[in-house]
C-alpha cells in the first residue's frame, strides 16, 4: 500500500486530497518527492529544511495553545509539554494557563 494511502487513511482523508496537499507543499518548497529505495513504485515525501522549520513552528504553536487550554480542559500529556518547555528553557507568555 502506498504512503499516500496510508497517510490518507490515518488522517481519514482521501488519497487524492493527500496528493493535492503534498503538491501544494511541494510548490511552497516545504517537501520533495523521491522514489522508494526498496520499491520504486513507492513515492516517499520528505521535508525540506524550510519544511522542517515550518513543522517546528507549528509544533511550538500547537504546544502553546494546548498549554493555554490547561485549566479550561484537561489536556492529556500536559505535564510532558510543561517538562519539555522547562527543558528548552524558553519561557512563553501564556494567558490563563494553569500549571499542575
Buried (B, 14 or more C-beta within 10 A) or exposed (E): EBBBEEBBEEEEEEBEEBBEBBEEBBEEEBBBEEEEEEEEEBBBBEBBEEBEEBEEEEEBEEBBEBBBBBBEEEBEEBEEBBEEBEEEEEEEEBEEBEEE
